[in-house]
Amino acid sequence: MSAGFLLLIFVIVLAFSGLMAMAGLGAAFLFVPLFYYMGIPLDQAAPAALLLNTISLLAAAVAYWKAGLIQWRIGLPVLILAVIFSPLGAMVTPGVNKAFLLGLFVAFLLFAASMMLFYKQRPAKVPMSRGVEVGAGGAVGAFAGFLGGLLGVGGGNFILPVLNGIGMETKVAAATTSVIVMFSSFSGFLGHMSVGKIDPVFLTVAGIRAVLGSLLGSWIMKKKISGPQLKVVIAIILYAVAVKMGSDVLHQLHAF
């Protein structure tokens, strides 16, 4: 890769890692389409995004753990299933039709953007039975893990509302989700590594930017901007990317 291209990666990853850190999320679902439109093949963009997700969420997960906000009783079954199914999704990626994969990613972007704008955090309900908690958590873990590995995203947009919906307090649900997504992202990355080649220079440069961007974004979030304002900005970006990718998918379908 040229020095100019790596510099562009440097700036983009720094900016979007910071942006998503301000919202308390990993940035994988933004990195995949951005890398793709920069000419990086989808089967390389996905694992790179998953590794950056892992790096950017690590600091947050440690902080949540120290604060005692992680609910292992429910989160552990979700985590185990997500970690198991994420590399399975990653291994399927090379054999999936490119237009179908892009179409699936467009649907995910629309869902994620809508969650940003319209999902309302709910107060905790009376806890469900242990069996229902484990069943619901395991199901969403398997689904989010497989889809996350397939598309190169963390799957937190699916996990968080389910944990909140089964009675977990919002802050605890967010903290628990960050740990689950961190592990499932790394598991998906390893799955991609087993079936493809990834440029180590690209990963190193992007990884350093992800760490710096997350630290910068966390600081800005505390000092400069409100969460609701940021979510609107991110949702608009996601809708715009989804429209662009959707038009490309339709163009590919018409070409057949």
C-alpha positions in Angstrom: 0.0 0.0 0.0 1.2 3.5 -0.8 2.2 6.0 1.9 -0.7 8.3 0.8 -3.2 5.5 1.1 -2.0 4.6 4.6 -2.2 8.2 5.6 -5.8 8.3 4.4 -6.5 5.1 6.5 -4.8 6.9 9.4 -7.2 9.8 9.3 -10.4 7.9 8.6 -9.9 5.3 11.4 -8.9 8.0 13.8 -12.0 10.0 13.0 -14.5 7.2 13.0 -13.1 5.4 16.0 -13.4 8.6 17.9 -17.0 9.2 16.6 -18.2 5.7 17.6 -16.4 5.9 21.0 -18.4 9.0 21.7 -21.5 6.9 21.2 -20.3 4.0 23.2 -20.1 1.6 20.2 -17.6 -0.2 18.1 -17.1 1.2 14.6 -17.0 -2.0 12.6 -20.3 -1.3 10.8 -18.8 2.0 9.5 -15.4 0.7 8.7 -16.6 -2.1 6.4 -18.3 0.1 3.8 -15.6 2.8 4.1 -12.8 0.3 3.5 -14.8 -1.3 0.7 -15.2 2.0 -1.2 -11.5 2.7 -0.7 -10.8 -0.4 -2.8 -10.2 -2.9 -0.1 -11.9 -6.2 -0.9 -14.9 -7.2 1.2 -13.2 -10.3 2.5 -10.3 -8.1 3.8 -12.4 -5.2 5.0 -14.6 -7.4 7.3 -11.7 -8.9 9.3 -9.9 -5.5 9.6 -13.1 -4.0 10.9 -13.6 -6.8 13.4 -10.1 -6.4 14.8 -10.5 -2.6 15.1 -13.8 -3.3 16.9 -12.0 -5.5 19.4 -9.2 -2.9 20.0 -11.6 0.0 20.4 -13.9 -1.8 22.8 -11.2 -3.3 25.0 -10.6 -0.1 27.1 -14.3 0.4 27.6 -14.8 -3.3 28.7 -12.0 -3.0 31.3 -13.6 0.2 32.7 -17.0 -1.4 32.9 -15.6 -4.5 34.6 -13.8 -2.4 37.2 -17.1 -0.5 37.8 -19.0 -3.7 38.4 -21.4 -3.1 35.5 -21.1 -6.4 33.7 -23.9 -8.9 34.3 -22.1 -12.2 33.7 -25.1 -14.4 34.7 -27.0 -13.4 31.5 -24.1 -12.1 29.5 -22.0 -15.3 29.7 -24.4 -17.5 27.7 -24.7 -14.7 25.1 -20.9 -14.4 24.9 -20.3 -18.1 24.6 -22.8 -18.5 21.7 -21.6 -15.4 20.0 -17.9 -16.5 20.2 -18.8 -19.9 18.8 -20.9 -18.7 15.9 -18.9 -15.6 14.9 -16.0 -17.6 13.2 -18.6 -19.8 11.5 -20.1 -16.7 9.9 -16.6 -15.5 8.9 -15.8 -18.8 7.2 -19.0 -18.5 5.2 -18.1 -15.0 3.9 -15.8 -16.0 0.9 -18.5 -18.3 -0.5 -21.4 -15.9 -0.4 -22.5 -14.0 -3.5 -21.0 -10.5 -3.3 -24.3 -8.7 -4.3 -26.2 -10.7 -1.6 -23.6 -9.9 1.0 -23.7 -6.2 0.2 -27.6 -6.3 0.2 -27.5 -8.0 3.7 -25.1 -5.3 4.9 -27.4 -2.5 3.6 -30.2 -4.0 5.6 -28.0 -4.1 8.7 -27.0 -0.4 8.2 -30.6 0.6 7.9 -31.4 -1.3 11.1 -28.5 0.2 12.9 -29.4 3.7 11.8 -33.0 3.3 12.9 -31.9 1.9 16.2 -29.8 5.1 16.7 -32.8 7.3 16.0 -35.8 5.5 17.4 -34.7 3.0 20.0 -35.7 4.2 23.5 -34.0 2.9 26.5 -36.5 1.2 28.8 -36.5 0.9 32.6 -35.7 -2.5 33.9 -38.6 -4.9 34.2 -39.2 -7.7 36.7 -36.5 -10.2 35.8 -37.6 -13.3 33.8 -36.9 -16.8 34.9 -33.4 -18.2 34.5 -34.4 -20.5 31.7 -36.0 -17.7 29.7 -33.0 -15.5 30.2 -30.5 -18.1 29.1 -32.7 -19.1 26.1 -33.2 -15.6 24.9 -29.6 -14.6 25.5 -28.2 -17.7 23.8 -30.4 -17.3 20.7 -29.5 -13.6 20.2 -25.8 -14.5 20.9 -25.8 -17.2 18.2 -27.7 -14.9 15.7 -25.6 -11.8 16.4 -22.3 -13.8 16.4 -23.0 -15.5 13.0 -24.2 -12.3 11.3 -21.4 -10.3 12.9 -18.8 -12.7 11.6 -20.4 -12.9 8.2 -20.6 -9.1 7.7 -17.6 -8.0 9.8 -19.7 -6.2 12.4 -19.9 -6.6 16.2 -23.6 -7.3 16.4 -24.2 -5.1 19.4 -27.2 -3.4 17.8 -29.0 -6.7 18.1 -27.7 -7.7 21.5 -28.3 -4.5 23.4 -32.1 -4.2 23.0 -32.6 -7.8 23.8 -30.7 -7.6 27.1 -32.6 -4.4 27.9 -35.9 -6.1 26.9 -35.4 -9.1 29.2 -35.1 -6.8 32.2 -31.4 -5.7 32.4 -30.9 -2.1 33.5 -29.7 0.1 30.6 -26.2 0.9 31.8 -25.6 -2.7 32.7 -26.9 -3.9 29.3 -24.6 -1.5 27.5 -21.6 -2.6 29.5 -22.4 -6.3 29.1 -22.9 -5.8 25.4 -19.5 -4.2 25.0 -17.8 -7.2 26.5 -19.8 -9.6 24.4 -19.1 -7.7 21.2 -15.4 -7.4 22.0 -15.0 -11.2 22.3 -17.2 -12.0 19.4 -15.4 -9.5 17.1 -12.1 -11.1 18.0 -13.5 -14.6 17.4 -14.8 -13.5 14.0 -11.5 -11.9 13.1 -9.7 -15.2 13.9 -12.2 -17.0 11.7 -11.4 -14.6 8.8 -7.7 -15.0 9.4 -8.0 -18.8 8.9 -9.5 -18.4 5.4 -7.9 -15.3 3.9 -4.9 -13.0 3.8 -4.8 -9.6 5.5 -2.2 -6.9 5.0 -0.3 -6.6 8.3 0.9 -3.1 7.6 -2.7 -1.9 7.0 -3.9 -3.6 10.3 -1.0 -2.1 12.3 -1.7 1.4 11.1 -5.4 1.2 11.5 -5.1 -0.5 14.9 -3.0 2.4 16.3 -5.5 4.9 15.0 -8.4 3.0 16.5 -6.8 3.2 20.0 -6.0 6.9 19.7 -9.4 7.6 18.1 -11.2 5.8 21.0 -9.3 7.7 23.6 -9.9 11.0 21.8 -13.6 10.3 21.3 -14.1 9.4 24.9 -12.6 12.7 26.0 -14.7 14.7 23.5 -17.8 12.9 24.6 -17.2 14.0 28.2 -16.3 17.6 27.4 -17.9 18.7 24.1 -21.0 17.0 22.8 -24.2 15.3 23.9 -25.1 11.7 23.2 -28.5 12.4 21.5 -26.8 14.9 19.1 -24.1 12.4 18.2 -26.6 9.6 17.6 -28.4 11.8 15.0 -25.2 12.5 13.2 -24.2 8.8 13.1 -27.6 7.7 11.9 -27.5 10.2 9.0 -24.1 8.8 8.0 -25.4 5.3 8.2 -28.4 6.1 6.1 -26.2 7.8 3.5 -23.8 4.8 3.3 -26.8 2.4 3.0 -28.3 4.4 0.1 -25.0 4.4 -1.7 -24.4 0.7 -1.2 -28.0 -0.1 -2.0 -27.7 1.7 -5.4 -24.5 -0.3 -6.1 -26.3 -3.6 -5.3 -29.2 -2.7 -7.7 -26.7 -1.8 -10.4 -25.0 -5.2 -10.0 -28.3 -7.0 -10.1 -29.3 -5.2 -13.3 -25.9 -6.2 -14.8 -26.9 -9.9 -14.7 
